[in-house]
């Protein structure tokens, strides 16, 4: 039998709280949220924002620890995310170098690290030339 008590939620203060997208007064957030005093879970949910409050809309809570990892790998496999930005985010992880070596091989990693970056000055322009 449904309860007449209002549904309460609390966004975990020291947890994940990232904006995914926004349009008008609607945002999609990746957050750790606790519902009705229960343990918090990572979720993706739409929220309506106005001056006084946020109103939760439809969303999905992850049931397991593996869920967010599986979603991330699936999104990347399906071509989502800018490769350069993904690599940049991964490069700050402690296991990045070892994982890179395991995937592409030690020789390729060593060669890439020792290869100087060549800057082609023809690819750059002087903004003053465009304005004048």
C-alpha positions in Angstrom: 0.0 0.0 0.0 1.5 3.4 -1.0 2.6 5.7 1.8 1.4 9.3 2.1 4.8 10.4 3.4 6.7 12.7 1.1 9.7 11.3 -0.7 12.9 12.8 0.6 16.3 12.9 -1.0 19.8 14.2 -0.1 22.6 14.8 -2.6 25.8 13.5 -1.0 27.9 16.6 -0.2 31.3 15.0 -0.7 30.2 12.7 -3.5 30.0 12.9 -7.3 27.9 15.8 -8.5 28.6 16.5 -12.2 26.6 18.4 -14.8 26.0 16.3 -17.9 23.8 18.7 -19.9 21.5 21.6 -19.5 18.7 23.2 -21.5 16.5 26.0 -20.2 15.6 25.1 -16.6 16.3 21.4 -17.0 19.6 19.7 -16.2 20.9 16.2 -16.3 23.2 15.4 -13.5 25.5 12.5 -12.5 25.1 12.5 -8.7 25.3 10.4 -5.6 21.8 10.6 -4.0 20.2 9.1 -1.0 16.4 8.6 -1.1 14.3 8.4 2.0 17.4 8.1 4.3 18.7 5.0 2.5 22.3 4.4 1.4 23.3 6.8 -1.4 23.7 5.4 -5.0 25.2 6.9 -8.1 22.5 8.0 -10.6 21.8 9.9 -13.7 18.7 12.0 -13.4 17.0 15.0 -14.9 16.3 17.9 -12.5 14.1 21.0 -12.9 15.8 24.0 -11.4 14.1 27.2 -10.3 15.1 30.0 -7.9 13.9 28.2 -4.8 14.5 24.5 -5.4 15.5 21.6 -7.6 12.8 19.1 -8.5 13.9 15.5 -9.3 12.4 14.0 -12.5 13.0 10.6 -14.1 16.4 9.0 -13.6 18.3 5.8 -13.3 20.2 4.6 -10.2 23.0 2.1 -10.6 22.3 -1.1 -8.8 25.9 -2.4 -8.7 29.5 -1.1 -8.6 30.0 -2.4 -12.1 27.2 -0.5 -13.6 28.9 2.9 -14.1 32.0 1.1 -15.4 30.0 -0.8 -17.9 28.1 2.3 -19.0 31.4 4.2 -19.5 33.0 1.4 -21.6 29.8 1.0 -23.7 29.6 4.8 -24.4 33.3 4.8 -25.5 32.8 1.6 -27.6 29.8 3.2 -29.3 32.0 6.2 -30.3 30.9 8.7 -27.7 33.3 11.2 -26.1 36.2 13.1 -27.7 39.2 10.8 -27.9 41.6 13.5 -27.0 39.6 14.5 -23.9 39.1 10.9 -22.9 42.9 10.2 -23.1 43.6 13.4 -21.2 41.3 12.4 -18.4 42.8 8.9 -18.3 46.4 10.1 -18.4 46.2 11.4 -14.8 45.3 8.0 -13.4 47.9 6.1 -11.5 47.5 3.0 -13.6 47.6 4.9 -17.0 51.2 4.1 -18.0 51.0 0.4 -17.1 47.6 0.0 -18.8 48.9 1.7 -21.9 51.9 -0.6 -22.0 49.6 -3.6 -21.5 47.4 -2.5 -24.4 49.9 -1.1 -27.0 53.2 -2.6 -25.9 56.3 -1.2 -24.1 58.2 -0.4 -27.4 55.4 1.7 -28.8 55.0 3.7 -25.5 58.8 4.2 -25.3 58.9 5.4 -28.9 56.0 7.7 -28.5 57.5 9.3 -25.3 60.9 9.8 -27.0 59.5 11.2 -30.3 59.8 15.0 -30.4 56.6 16.9 -31.2 57.0 18.9 -34.4 55.0 22.1 -34.6 54.2 23.3 -38.1 54.1 27.1 -38.0 52.1 27.2 -41.2 49.1 25.8 -39.2 49.2 28.9 -36.9 47.9 32.3 -37.8 48.3 35.9 -36.5 44.9 37.2 -35.3 46.0 40.7 -36.4 46.0 39.5 -40.0 42.4 38.3 -39.8 41.2 41.6 -38.2 42.9 44.0 -40.6 
